Amino acid sequence: MNKYEIMMILDPKANPEIGFELVESVFGKENITKAEKLENTTLAYPIKHSTQGIYLLIQLNGEASLVAEFVRRSNISKEIWRQLVINLDTEKGYGKERKNRSKKQFVQNDKPKRKAE
């Protein structure tokens, strides 16, 4: 099972539970590790003649075939305007520890500076 992160933008008039219920029905409640409603936000550009949207962030474990089913169902739903699914196992920089690298030390130049003529 892979780790996934799903970000959704919903219609501001819709109930945010629609997004959570869709994810639960596809992936199962036991596979969801984190689910939160972020905020109602002003969008950078209008989507379906609206400048407001509800953001949902969900982290879960699941199979690739379930992700395809989720995308199919969310495209059918009128309340879910956009969705982005990121595979955290294959994405560079997500879920990995940073390597401790020693800081570079700069050596002072011993040459005298030129004088402007």
C-alpha positions, 0 to 999 in steps of 0.5 A, a space after each residue: 500500500 502506498 501513502 497518498 495525499 489528496 487536496 480537494 476544492 469544493 463548492 462553498 455552498 456544499 457540505 464538506 462532509 461530501 468530500 470526506 464521505 467519498 474518500 471513506 467510501 472508496 478507501 475505507 475509514 481504516 486507511 485514512 490517517 489524517 482528514 481536515 477541512 482547511 478553510 474557505 479561501 478566495 480563489 486566484 481565479 473563478 471556478 464555475 463563476 465563484 471566487 470562493 472555495 472550500 479546501 480539504 486535505 486528506 492523507 491515507 494509505 491505499 492502492 493505485 486502483 483505488 486512486 483511479 476509482 476516487 478520481 473517477 467518482 470525484 469527476 462525476 460529483 458536481 460539488 467537487 471542483 478540483 482534486 490533486 492526488 500525490 503519491 508520497 512514496 514516489 514524490 521527491 522530498 516528501 516523507 524523507 529525512 534530510 541528509 545532514 551535510 556539513 556546511 561549506 567553509 569559505 577560505 579568506 583570500 590573502 591577496 591584497 585588493 587592487 586600488 582604483 586608479 
